[in-house]
Structures are given as structure tokens and as C-alpha cells.
Amino acid sequence: MIDKKAYQKMDYALCLLSAHADGKDSGCIINSFHQVTSSFPAKFTIAVNRENVTAAAVEQAGSFCVTLLAHDAPAALINDFGYRSGRVADKFSPYEVRRDEVGNPYLTDSMVSRVSCRVIDRLEIGSYTLYVGQATEAEVFGSGEVLTLNAYAARGKAVPPTATVYREMVGGGFKCSVCGYIHESETLRDDFICPICRATADKFVRQN
């Protein structure tokens, strides 16, 4: 028997993962950023759905930047990077963008800290790729607390579908079988397109 409530007790930081490739900035909200060694330089892992535009950018760049969202990060920022697809919008255009030493974009407003990494290993896990990164840069932007998955859910908001770990809604809705996005509705139009990965309606499964 597997009781999902056992591991739903865990909490995760919400972060902005970003990378620059092919002259384009890509970014999405994740909660899979974890430090896995305390050696110097430290090593971290991220897990990203391979259908995500940012995953392709990380793969091509061979590096990535992660910024940790502040506890009071505005909903607009999370909507831009958690619910919009990079295939149809330049998510960074409304923001003041800074760059790390290899050109990956990052934001400082509503962020607590930043870690940039060089990819040193990868492992494919189902539809996800687990990247191991070695820190190349790190800095602190503020002293506030980090926004976590549970704290964001407590705002009454569904967890961004680009996040690797999310709390599924109970009763109703349709889940994208490609990227995990959950469309919170009792019906799904035949012409519905996933706002994250652009999958068509036939890729959605009704949630019980």
C-alpha cells in the first residue's frame, strides 16, 4: 500500500529555473532544486519535464541558473513563469533581467538568492531529466524567507504545473498526461490546448 499523504508532508522551495540558448531566454517555476553535496563547490540537482521549453534550453546551454522566490513573491510573476508557455511568449520581457557569467538570465526582484550551475551529469527518469549541476556562482539578494509549495498552496492557488512536485486537486479537473498541468474545470473543450506544453485535448485525463 502507498499512502500519498506520507510524502505530501514534505515541503519544497519554489524557484525560477532559467537558461539562455539559441539567442533566447527561457524560464519556468520548479520546486525540484536540491543541494546534494556540501563539498566545494557544492552540487545541486533539478528535475525538469523534457517537454518543457526550459528543459531544452538547459540541455543546450549545459548550464542553468536558479533563483529562490521570496515568500511575498507576487502572483503575476508566478503566473508568468509557472502558467505561460515559452513557446508563445517571452516571459522575461516585462522584467529587469540580469545575467550570470555564461549569459543565463535571472531576476532579483522578489527573489531571495541565486545559484548558477554547470551541468556535470544527467539521468532520464520517465518524462523528466534529472540534472546534476556544480555551483559556479551564488549570491544572496535579501534576508526574507523562501516561498514554499505549501505556503503558496495556502494562498488558495493551484501549484504551477511546471513544478515537479504538486498537490493534485481532489475531485474534478483534467490533467495533461504530457507535462502534468491540471485544468481545473468540469469540462474540457475539444480544441483545448495545454498552456504549458501545447498538448491537445486528447492528451488530457479526467481527475477522479
Protein Blocks (a to p, Z undefined) as FASTA:
>chain_A
ZZfklmmmpccddddddddeehiacddddfkbccfbfbdcddddddddfkbmklmmmmmn
opacdddddfklcfklmmmmmmpcfklocfklmpccdddfkopacdfehpabdcddddfb
dcdehjbccdddddfbdcdfbfcdcddfklmmmnopacdfkbmbdcddeeeijddfknop
acddfbdcfkbccfklopafklpccdZZ
